């Protein structure tokens, strides 16, 4: 039997809408629907991990000026700007979850996709938690490294055993985070977000044997994506909760 996963359109949006869309993916995974989407951010946005205090963004004057959102996943502070972000949502059980953790599995797929575009990366073999408040100034085992510096990482959330995993690949340096070089600054290779998306799709299908079926958001999806920013991801009760 062919295993099919819906592939949603690439879009660029602000922080609350992007986080709302990922939340909807997890809800649909609870209902047995597997999804993959790729997206960008506009304007450049700061995201805090679920457990971080809101005040941490005020420790850097550049970060303090950015629009910001709290993620539903853990981890440290991220600046989303000149990157490709992905979100993978999988129902519980087989064939979606086999006991092999999806963090290194997807990072191996990203590694292969980047290699096909002329960029050699490796997976971190040990933790290095030195650095400031930005997530990409430090790395943990399995993060994507280019010339020793982190250019890719992911975070997870589970709900009723369904899985949401989303992550970012830093394509170019952001003026809001000049301490973080992207792939272009490290290698001289310029990768367009859609070119990387296509390469990841190809390697994902080859690695899993699953069929990626182009889809659009359903009407119910759209209603939730439009309501969740107001009800959750743009609200002070969510963003300032810590």
C-alpha positions in Angstrom: 0.0 0.0 0.0 1.3 3.4 -0.9 1.8 5.7 2.1 0.7 9.3 1.2 1.5 12.5 3.0 0.0 15.8 2.1 2.3 18.5 0.9 1.0 22.0 1.6 2.0 25.1 -0.5 5.0 27.2 0.4 4.0 30.5 1.9 5.6 33.4 3.7 3.8 34.8 6.7 4.2 36.5 10.0 5.0 34.7 13.3 1.5 34.2 14.7 0.1 32.9 11.4 3.1 30.5 10.9 2.7 29.1 14.4 -1.1 28.8 13.9 -0.5 26.8 10.7 1.8 24.5 12.5 -0.7 24.0 15.3 -3.3 23.0 12.7 -1.0 20.5 11.3 -0.7 18.8 14.7 -4.4 18.8 15.1 -4.8 17.2 11.8 -2.2 14.6 12.7 -4.4 13.7 15.7 -7.1 12.9 13.2 -4.8 10.7 11.2 -3.6 13.1 8.5 0.1 13.4 7.9 1.4 16.7 6.5 4.6 18.4 5.4 5.0 22.1 4.7 7.7 24.6 4.0 7.5 28.3 4.7 9.3 31.7 5.2 8.8 34.6 7.5 7.9 38.3 6.9 8.8 40.4 8.6 11.9 39.0 10.3 10.6 37.6 13.6 11.9 36.5 16.9 10.5 33.3 18.4 10.9 32.1 22.0 10.8 28.5 23.0 7.8 27.5 25.0 9.6 27.5 28.4 11.6 30.7 27.9 10.7 33.9 29.9 9.4 36.7 27.7 12.0 39.1 29.2 14.9 37.2 27.6 14.3 39.0 24.3 15.1 42.3 26.0 18.7 41.3 26.7 19.8 42.3 23.2 18.7 45.6 21.7 18.5 44.2 18.2 16.2 41.4 19.3 14.1 43.7 21.4 12.9 45.6 18.3 11.7 42.6 16.4 8.1 41.3 16.4 8.0 38.1 18.3 6.0 35.0 19.1 6.2 32.1 21.5 6.5 28.7 19.9 4.6 25.7 21.2 7.8 23.7 21.0 10.8 24.0 23.3 14.3 25.3 22.7 16.0 28.7 22.8 15.6 32.0 21.0 15.5 32.0 17.2 15.6 34.8 14.7 13.6 33.8 11.6 14.6 35.8 8.6 16.7 34.5 5.6 15.9 30.9 6.1 13.8 27.9 5.0 11.5 26.5 7.7 9.8 23.2 7.6 7.0 21.6 9.6 6.3 17.8 9.6 3.2 16.5 11.4 2.7 12.8 11.8 -0.1 10.7 13.4 0.7 8.2 16.1 1.8 4.6 15.3 2.9 2.9 12.1 3.9 3.7 9.5 4.5 7.2 10.7 6.4 6.6 13.9 8.5 3.4 14.2 10.5 4.1 17.3 13.3 5.7 15.3 13.4 9.4 16.4 12.5 11.8 13.7 15.0 14.5 14.7 18.1 12.8 13.3 16.1 11.1 10.6 14.9 14.4 9.1 18.3 16.0 9.6 19.9 13.3 7.6 17.4 14.1 4.8 18.4 17.8 5.1 22.0 16.8 4.9 21.5 14.9 1.7 19.4 17.7 0.2 22.1 20.3 0.9 24.8 18.0 -0.5 22.9 17.8 -3.7 23.0 21.6 -3.9 26.8 21.7 -3.3 26.9 22.3 0.5 28.5 19.8 2.8 27.2 19.7 6.3 27.6 17.3 9.2 25.5 16.3 12.2 26.9 17.5 15.6 28.3 14.6 17.6 28.4 16.4 20.9 26.8 19.3 22.7 28.3 22.7 22.7 26.1 25.0 24.9 28.4 28.0 25.0 27.1 31.2 23.5 24.5 33.8 24.2 20.7 33.5 24.1 20.3 32.6 20.5 19.7 29.0 19.7 22.0 28.9 16.7 25.0 30.2 18.8 25.1 26.7 20.4 24.4 23.2 19.3 23.3 19.8 20.6 23.8 16.3 19.2 22.2 15.9 15.8 22.1 19.6 14.8 23.3 20.5 11.3 26.8 22.1 11.2 28.6 23.8 8.4 32.3 24.5 9.0 31.7 23.9 12.7 28.8 26.4 13.0 25.1 25.5 13.4 23.0 26.2 10.3 20.1 23.9 11.0 18.1 22.7 14.0 14.6 21.4 14.9 12.2 21.1 17.9 9.3 18.8 18.6 6.0 18.7 20.3 3.7 15.7 20.9 0.0 15.6 21.5 -1.9 12.4 22.0 1.2 10.7 20.6 1.0 12.6 17.3 4.2 14.5 16.5 4.9 18.0 15.2 8.5 18.7 14.3 9.6 22.0 12.8 12.9 23.4 12.1 15.0 26.0 10.3 17.9 26.0 7.8 19.8 29.3 7.9 20.4 30.3 4.3 21.9 33.8 4.8 22.9 36.0 7.7 20.2 38.3 9.0 20.9 41.9 9.9 19.0 41.3 13.1 21.5 38.5 14.1 24.9 39.4 12.6 26.6 36.9 14.9 25.0 34.0 12.9 26.5 33.4 9.4 24.3 31.4 7.1 25.2 28.9 4.4 26.1 31.7 1.9 28.5 33.4 4.3 30.2 30.1 5.2 30.4 28.6 1.8 29.7 31.2 -0.9 26.8 29.0 -2.2 23.5 30.9 -2.5 20.5 28.6 -2.2 17.0 29.9 -2.9 14.4 28.7 -0.4 12.3 26.9 -3.1 15.4 25.2 -4.5 16.1 23.7 -1.1 12.5 22.8 -0.6 12.5 20.8 -3.8 15.7 19.0 -2.9 14.3 18.2 0.6 11.1 16.9 -0.9 13.1 14.6 -3.3 15.3 13.2 -0.5 12.3 12.8 1.9 10.4 10.7 -0.6 13.5 8.6 -1.4 14.3 8.1 2.3 10.8 7.2 3.4 9.3 5.6 0.3 6.2 7.8 1.0 4.4 9.7 -1.7 4.1 13.5 -1.3 0.8 14.6 -2.6 0.3 18.3 -3.3 -2.7 19.6 -1.4 -4.3 22.9 -0.3 -5.6 23.9 3.1 -9.2 22.8 3.7 -11.8 25.4 4.6 -11.7 24.2 8.2 -7.9 24.5 8.2 -8.2 28.1 7.0 -10.7 29.0 9.6 -8.5 27.7 12.4 -5.3 29.3 10.9 -7.2 32.7 10.8 -8.6 32.4 14.3 -5.6 31.0 16.2 -3.4 34.1 16.0 -6.1 36.2 17.6 -7.0 33.6 20.2 -3.5 32.3 21.0 -0.3 33.3 19.1 -0.9 37.1 19.1 -2.3 37.2 22.6 -0.5 38.5 25.6 -1.9 35.5 27.6 0.2 33.2 25.4 3.3 35.2 24.6 3.8 36.7 28.1 2.8 33.6 30.0 6.4 33.1 31.3 
